[in-house]
Every structure is written in structure tokens, then in C-alpha cells.
Amino acid sequence: MTNQSDIEQSIIDTALTLAEESGWESVRLHQVAEALHRPLDEIRLHFREKEELIDAWFDRADAAMLQAREAEGFAQESTREKLHLLIMKWLAALQPHRRVARQMIVGKLEPGHIHYQVQGLLRVSRTVQWLREAAGISSTLPWRALEESVLTTIYLATFTKWMFDDSEGSQSTSRFLQQSLDAACRVYPCNGRHADSMADIQSS
């Protein structure tokens, strides 16, 4: 018997496949239903609008990032290396549909889509929070607010770089991320005064 999770994943995969053929903007939920040979109302039970498919797809990337935390030897890495690995794993989960991801983001940024842009900001915040959890960053205010701002900036800059990166294995993005983390350490008070925080990114 097909469970709810399997159906939802099939809906997401089908929408992405259609988007690869005609572009994300052209995808309609009735087309997804027809491709899956399912009633449109069944699609509605899982996703109330097309925009929710984007959120669900990025949830996959979040899950891949968190799974990377369980890899052997991860706990022994420095915070800087953990962040690099986690962000690159997040991007790798989206790599099969990088062009579609770019189209999704461009669509959110179009004038008149303010409600989608607000949702996008909440999406970014949620991913950054899970990134902090996965890296074991546990500092409190006031350092936490600064760390979140720095990490959010690095995450968004790296994501933007990746969307237009045609290098093999996203090597250019990987180097950019490493340089960004190094730069953060130079401007952030990396003096070890607050353990288990981003201040530890200077450790090796």
C-alpha cells in the first residue's frame, strides 16, 4: 500500500520532471495529476498550492543536510568544516534540478509576490536554524543574533553562487564557501570566549 509520504514524493518528482521540460512557471497542478493518473483533488489533499511543492523540495535538502551529521567522523570536525560540509550537502540534494531551483527563486522575487517573499524569508530562517543545530552551534544572545546574521549571509551568498555555478562538482561554490567561512572568522571575534559557537570556526 502506498503511504502518504510516497505519494507526496511522487508529486514533487513529477512536478520537477515537468519543470525540466517546460520551465517551473509553466507547471500546473492539473498536469501533475494527469501525469500521475490521479484525481486533482488528491493532489490538493497533499499540496494546497504549487508554491508548497517548492517548500517540500527544500525540505528534502534540509533532511539531506541533517543526515550528513550522522556520518562517521563528523563530530570530530571543526565547526568551520562542519558548516562547509552541511551547506554543500544541502546544495547537492538540489543539484539534479539546479536550473529549476533558479527558476523557483526568480519567480519568488518577481514584483507582486510579496507573500511568497515573506514565506521565502521564513524558509531561509528555518534552514539556518537546522544548520546551526546540525553543526552543534549553541551560543545564546547576544552572540546568537550576530552568528545567525553572519551564517544567513554566508548561506544565501553560497546558494546564489551555486545557482549559476557550472563547474564540475560545484567546486567553485565549494571554494567560495570556504573563503566566506574564512572571512567570517577574520571579522568575527574568534577568541573562544563562547564555546560551541561560530567562534570555533577558526579551530582545525
Beta strands, then each sheet from edge to edge (+ up, - down):
end
